[in-house]
Amino acid sequence: MKVLANDGLAKAGIAALENAGFQVISTKVAQEQLAEYINSKNISVLLVRSATTVDKSLIDACKDLKLIGRGGVGLDNIAVDYAESKNIKVFNTPQAASGSVAELVFAHLFSGVRKLFDANRNMPLEGESRFNALKKSYSAGIELRGKTLGIIGFGRIGREVAKIALGLGMKVIASDNEVGEVKICLEFYNHQSIEIPIKTEPVEELIKHSDFITLHVPAQPKPIIGKEELKAMKPGVGIINTARGGVIDEVALLEAIENGKVAFAGLDTFEAEPRPAIKLLMNEKLSLSPHIGASTLEAQERIALELSNQIISYFKK
């Protein structure tokens, strides 16, 4: 049986599938050629990440597909309900990348509070000629310890973010439409641990009291953070989005940065991927990364093994 990993698959997952008797093809096929390729190669399982879209037309064109797997949490690039109505099982890997995304949140937070993203632009250009001037301009950093982090979306990733925040000595506020209270377990050396309960509250309250805000929600029909929400935030707030493009109104965000309401933002996802707005790319108060939240070697291996195990379990039951 053939598996097409169109957006790639780590070696551990390929080895697991091949040992179970599957043939894995990791050729990257262009979106417009995907249906023809799947049919000509008799593909039964299609594995994707965010770079490939599995819409109704592709599903209709590929009558022999039995499984569609998504490496990662979101399923917004797959017509899930339609696929399942055609008896095609859709699955993802909701746990594998949570820690990696959470760590990227803090990479952007640390970068923002110490202006490292801007220093890394200017030091190569002016570090030799204006060292003391640059030192002075970057000497007003702030600490995360003791500050309040608002987490919008308190699923697996949001909870991993909370663990890191609590470990750093931050205060945590969380908001989630489906979650009331969560016990966050912090684990230490020698099997020691402590549980900290966190009750969620409305977004309206969270944005009033947070020094920093991070979003961990699926794709939305309209932004969760827009002009009115930005107005209600604390002056000098920092905002991080490693979730999905469109959950923040990018135009309103740039306005808030320009008028000083937002001190900095860290963006890993964008409304117009793979071509983010030039105004975002050129803004000196934005810490930017190209949608790499789950892109660590460890996460990719966990994703690959989780995908392969689900495929094997499905066909060997």
C-alpha positions, 0 to 999 in steps of 0.5 A, a space after each residue: 500500500 502506498 503513502 504519499 508524504 507530500 510535505 515530507 516525513 521524518 526518517 523515523 516515520 518512513 522507517 516505521 511504515 516501511 517496516 510495516 510493509 507500506 511504500 512511502 513516497 516523499 516526492 513533493 507534488 505541486 498542488 495542481 498536479 496532485 490529483 493526477 499523481 495520486 491516481 496514477 500512483 494508486 496512493 491510498 494515504 495522503 500525508 500533508 502539513 500546511 503547504 498542501 490543501 486537500 479540498 473538495 475537488 481533490 477529494 472528488 478526484 481521488 476515489 481510492 484515497 482511504 486516509 488523509 493525515 495532517 502533521 500538526 494540530 490544525 485541520 483548516 487546510 483539509 475539507 474534513 467533513 466532506 472527506 469523512 462523508 466520502 468514508 475517508 478518515 482524517 487524522 492529525 497529530 495534536 500532541 506532537 508539536 505542542 512543546 515546540 510551538 510553546 518554546 517559539 512563543 518564548 523565543 519571540 517574547 525574549 526577543 521582543 523584551 530585549 529588542 534582539 530582533 532589531 539588534 540582530 539587524 543593526 549589529 552586523 551593519 553598525 556594530 563596529 562604527 556605532 557600538 556604544 550608541 547601539 548599546 544605549 538604544 538597547 539598554 531599556 529591556 524588561 524582564 518577563 519574571 513577574 509580568 502577566 501573560 494572557 493565553 487566548 486558547 487553552 488547549 494543548 499548546 496553550 497549556 505548554 505555554 503556561 508551564 514555561 511561563 509559570 516556570 519563569 515566574 510569570 502570572 498566567 491568565 487564560 481564556 477558552 470558550 470550551 475550557 473552564 479550569 485546568 490543572 497545570 503540572 510542573 515537573 522537576 528533577 527526581 520525580 517532583 511535581 506541583 499542580 497549579 489550577 488556572 481558571 479561564 476567563 473572558 477574552 475581554 478581561 484577559 486583554 485588560 490585565 495582560 502585559 503580554 498576550 499569545 494566541 493559540 486558537 484555530 483559524 477564525 472567520 474574523 480576527 479575535 484581536 482587532 482595533 477595539 481589543 487593541 484599544 482595551 489593552 495595557 499600554 506597551 503590551 507585547 503580542 505573539 501569534 504562532 497560531 493562524 494568520 487572520 486571528 489578529 487584524 494585521 492592519 490594526 496591529 500595525 496602527 497600534 504599534 505606530 501609535 505606541 499602544 503595542 510595544 512589539 509583536 512576534 508573528 510566526 503566521 500571517 494572513 497572506 502566506 506565503 507572501 506576508 504584507 511588506 509593511 509587516 516584513 519591514 516594521 522594526 518592532 516586529 519579531 518575525 519567523 516563517 511559520 516554523 512553530 512545529 519545525 524542530 527536529 524533535 517535533 518532526 520525529 514525534 509527528 512522523 511516528 504519531 502519523 505512522 502509528 495511526 496509519 499502521 493501526 488503521 490498516 492492521 486492525 
